[in-house]
């Protein structure tokens, strides 16, 4: 495990670079090199491959620290960490064993799957529209066509796992999981990232044009890619939520110091003595502490259940609650901090202005607020069916 002081130094270095990556739409290659040099790129790899075997709670803590330094870096790392965490149950798969060894030895990275919008029941004939990638089995392997949209860090990652609809599969959803690399013929990047949030992630589209991968790149069973990797949903909600929890943590740390050195323009009373500012800070602190507590509750439960290899409805619901609460609380915390600081928080390039743009992305990660609440309520009510979405 990396020393606390080393992690602090790494976070501070990321913080110093973050504004440049944001203002220049530049990918944080330096940060990724530093993370690999510190061996933290292997945080969620199994120990047998030289990894740290971090679980949910340890990975969350690490991402919170990184996001306090550079949110764009942390979001890309979140994709890498959670995908490795969810795939390590396949460590006996020879192909994945080679991938894990390469990642550890050569400082490589992996992006996340293209999450299919199949969290609520859909008919099989609608699966291609939900997944946007098709897979066809041929003599030499599998032909892949389609698009992975908004792939965070695609300009740096070597491994790009994909879900695709395999029509000839007789499985319920017919979604197959395969491993693609950036060097496979037919893989190209479409420069489409024009977001004001998380600008440094360069989350471009990845086009897959008759990409042929060999049979041994299969992950799990044909047509059962989602079912065989279902714990990825828990890992992703933890990892993504941790990034925005890190933004909230950085925001509170910043504003507590910022108001100490400011005075009201007219009264010359220090901001720290003004009730309105105090109330905003108190609200932000309460929200940060409750969001942190919720994250710990979910992460510790997930770590406990991961020992058995089976995850309950309780941990699934906790993952949804965590994603919803942390995403919205982080947005509220940044807003409260901006109210406390005043007009300077709107100045382009100022820390809170940048964090405000970044934190707005929180509620747009799948599942979005409306879908999340629908799914959570239906789980609680026992209304999830195999036939209909609306009961």
PyMOL commands that set and color helices and strands:
alter all, ss='L'
color gray80, all
select helices_A, chain A and resi 4-23+29-37+40-42+47-49+56-69+71-90+94-106+124-131+199-201+215-217+225-228+232-261+271-273+275-306+313-341+343-346+351-359+362-364+369-381
alter helices_A, ss='H'
color red, helices_A
select strands_A, chain A and resi 110-111+133-138+141-151+159-166+175-181+187-190+204-213+218-219
alter strands_A, ss='S'
color yellow, strands_A
deselect
rebuild
show_as cartoon
